[in-house]
Amino acid sequence: MSTETPTRSRPGRKPSIAMHPACAEIELARAAGDSLQTIADRFGVGRASVDRHWHALPPEHRARLSELTTELQEYEARIREAYAALVTLPMPPSAAARRRMVADTVARS
């Protein structure tokens, strides 16, 4: 028989958010100000789990996540502007239309 005492697991809940495949997205959503219920519904986790996880993060980490969400929102706005500019451009001709144009040009020559 061993003289070592068995190691006991910590009491309380298991860290379901930290082990979640979308942990980074959950953290960014919370940093962006999404409600606990919205995040819980979107990712299929408990509202309290999201809150516990968020408050367990170091303050520096939460601050950096908030900065990142601000940057992402700025990039998103710029991407939307660029997309809006692209939508106003005329569509290039399809392959069939290009073949017809070439055939018409050849027939006129």
N, C-alpha and C positions, 0 to 999 in steps of 0.2 A: 504494500500500500504506500502511496506517495505521501510525503509530508507537505507537499504544496497544497495550498487551498485553491479550489477552482476559481477561475476568474468569473465574476458576475457581470452580466450586461448592465448597462445603465438603465435605470428605471425611466419610464415615460414612453412617449411615442417614438416610432422610428422616423427618421428624416425622409419623408416621402417626396418632398420637393427636390432635395439635394440629389436624390437618386433618379429623379424623373428625366426621361430623355430630352424633354423640352425645358430643362431648368433655366437655361439662359434666356429663352423667350419669356418665361414666366417672370424672371427678375426684371427684364426690360419692360414688360407690360406694367408691372407694379411701379417701376421708376417713372414710367410715362404718365402715371396717375390713373390707370384703369382701376375700376373698383374690384374689391376682393371677389365679389360674386361673379362679375364678368369673367375674371381670370379663372376662377374655379370651374365655371360652366364651360369655358373654351377648352380647358386642358384636362377636364375630368378629375379634378382633385378637390380636396376640401377647402372651404373658405378659411377656416382656422389654420390649416396647414400652410396656406400662402402667407397669412399674417405672421405666424410663428417663424417661418423661414426668413421673411423680410426683416423682422426685428432681431433675428439671430446673426444677420450679416454685420460685419464691422462697419462703422459709420463711414470710413473712407471708401469702402466698396460701394455703399449705397450712393454716396456723393458722386463717384465716378460713373455709376450707372445712370444717374440723373443727367450728367454732362453728355454721356453717349446718346441718350434719348433726344436731347436737344439737337445734337449734331445730326442724328438720323432724320429728325423732322425737317431740318434745314435742307438736307440732301433730297428728301422726298419732295419738298416744294420745288426745288430746282429741276428734278426729274420730271415732275408734272408740267412745269413750264416748257421744258424741252419737248416733251411728248405733244403738248398742245401745238407747238410750232410745227412739229412733223405732220400732224394731222391735216394742217392747212395746205401742205405741199401736194401737188398733183401726183397721182399714182403713176408709176412707170407702166409702160404698155406690157401686156402679157406676152408670153412667148408666141402665141398664135397671132396676135396683132403685129408683132415684129416680123413674123414670116410673111404676113400679108403686105406689110410695107415694103419688104425686100422684093417680093414678087411684083408689086406694082412698079417699083423703081426699075426693075429689070425689064418689065414689059414696056415701059416708056422709052427705054434706051434703044 
